[in-house]
Amino acid sequence: MRGNRRRGSRSDSVLVVGLGRFGSAVAQSLIEMGKEVLAIDENADLVQRWSSELTHTVQADTTDEEALRQLGVADYERAVVAIGTDVEASVLTVLALSEAGVQEIWAKAITAKHGLILERIGARHVVYPERAMGQRVAHMLAGSMDDYLEFEGGYAMARIQAPIILWGVPLKDSAARRRYRVTVVGIKSPGEPFTYADNETIVHEGDQLIISGPVKNLEEFSQLPTVRPPDD
């Protein structure tokens, strides 16, 4: 076990296990948010690669409970287990962190069965990055959305171009919620930042909208025309 570590408060720190594409992206985002990160990976090359960008990097076998004890993982309240295709290492790491007393464990899963096992042994949050990205791209392609985020229970949010049916009238008088069960929660005019939308907001041609609602309704709403047909 080797690496670079610097002492500091762990109350605002996060433990990230696995420095592949997903783990390194999580670690980098946490750093940008001002969090301290202890990143652990068994691959010495990955540890060296990220040592200058993350708060702490350590080469260690996270399935080894003694190695984790020496790293002081019990002092961390939050951890992300981003181990990829090695299901056994993923499971053993989550189990070791749970037994060490880490309260909030996020874990990457590659299959539904893998995710179920992780939940049963201590992971409070299981994420499926590949599945989520696949769903996102599919909905963006099929529904003419610029961005898409789906939640549990068939609910989602999306960024779309404002459809013609909303142009020039306050949202309270539009058909968005009444006919399509879609709520406009944000609006961005060209050259301006996004802002909250309310009942008095008037949508114009070229605006971008943040909408929320049931998935099927968002898909239907996002396919409405956004460009006037040419004059005959």
RAZIDA-V854256 format. One record per pair of residues at least 6 apart in sequence whose C-alpha atoms are under 7 Angstrom apart, sorted by the first residue. I is the first residue (numbers start at 1). J is the second residue. If there is no record, write none. Layout:
I | J
I | J
This chain:
1 | 59
1 | 60
2 | 58
2 | 59
2 | 60
3 | 57
3 | 58
3 | 59
4 | 56
4 | 57
4 | 58
5 | 56
5 | 57
6 | 56
10 | 75
10 | 76
12 | 35
12 | 36
13 | 35
13 | 36
13 | 37
13 | 76
14 | 36
14 | 37
14 | 38
14 | 76
14 | 78
14 | 79
15 | 37
15 | 38
15 | 39
15 | 76
15 | 78
15 | 79
15 | 80
16 | 23
16 | 27
16 | 37
16 | 38
16 | 39
16 | 40
16 | 79
16 | 80
16 | 81
17 | 39
17 | 40
17 | 41
17 | 80
17 | 81
17 | 82
17 | 83
18 | 40
18 | 41
18 | 81
18 | 82
18 | 83
19 | 41
19 | 46
22 | 82
23 | 82
27 | 37
31 | 37
31 | 54
36 | 55
37 | 54
37 | 55
37 | 56
38 | 55
38 | 56
38 | 57
39 | 56
39 | 57
39 | 58
40 | 57
40 | 58
40 | 59
40 | 60
41 | 47
41 | 58
41 | 59
41 | 60
42 | 59
42 | 60
42 | 61
43 | 59
44 | 59
47 | 57
47 | 58
47 | 59
51 | 57
60 | 67
61 | 67
62 | 68
62 | 93
63 | 89
63 | 92
63 | 93
63 | 96
65 | 96
74 | 100
74 | 101
74 | 102
76 | 102
77 | 102
77 | 103
77 | 104
78 | 102
78 | 103
78 | 104
78 | 105
79 | 104
79 | 105
79 | 106
80 | 105
80 | 106
80 | 107
81 | 90
81 | 94
81 | 106
81 | 107
81 | 108
82 | 107
82 | 108
83 | 90
83 | 108
91 | 118
94 | 118
94 | 122
94 | 123
95 | 121
95 | 122
98 | 122
104 | 124
105 | 123
105 | 124
105 | 125
106 | 123
106 | 124
106 | 125
106 | 126
107 | 123
107 | 125
107 | 126
107 | 127
108 | 126
108 | 127
108 | 128
109 | 115
109 | 126
109 | 127
109 | 128
110 | 128
115 | 126
119 | 126
136 | 148
136 | 149
140 | 146
140 | 147
140 | 148
143 | 219
143 | 222
143 | 223
144 | 222
144 | 223
145 | 158
145 | 159
145 | 160
145 | 222
146 | 159
146 | 160
147 | 158
147 | 159
148 | 157
148 | 158
148 | 159
149 | 156
149 | 157
149 | 158
150 | 156
150 | 157
154 | 214
154 | 215
155 | 213
155 | 214
155 | 215
156 | 212
156 | 213
156 | 214
156 | 215
157 | 210
157 | 211
157 | 212
157 | 213
158 | 210
158 | 211
158 | 212
159 | 208
159 | 209
159 | 210
159 | 211
160 | 208
160 | 209
160 | 210
160 | 222
161 | 206
161 | 207
161 | 208
161 | 209
161 | 226
162 | 205
162 | 206
162 | 207
162 | 208
162 | 209
162 | 226
163 | 224
163 | 225
163 | 226
164 | 225
164 | 226
164 | 227
166 | 174
166 | 203
167 | 203
167 | 204
167 | 205
168 | 202
168 | 203
168 | 204
169 | 202
169 | 203
170 | 199
170 | 200
170 | 201
170 | 202
171 | 199
171 | 200
171 | 201
171 | 202
172 | 199
172 | 200
176 | 182
176 | 183
177 | 183
180 | 217
180 | 221
181 | 213
181 | 217
182 | 211
182 | 212
182 | 213
182 | 217
182 | 218
183 | 211
183 | 212
183 | 213
184 | 197
184 | 209
184 | 210
184 | 211
184 | 212
185 | 196
185 | 197
185 | 210
185 | 211
186 | 194
186 | 195
186 | 196
186 | 197
186 | 209
186 | 210
187 | 194
187 | 195
187 | 196
187 | 197
187 | 207
187 | 208
187 | 209
187 | 210
188 | 194
188 | 195
188 | 207
188 | 208
188 | 209
189 | 206
189 | 207
189 | 208
190 | 206
190 | 207
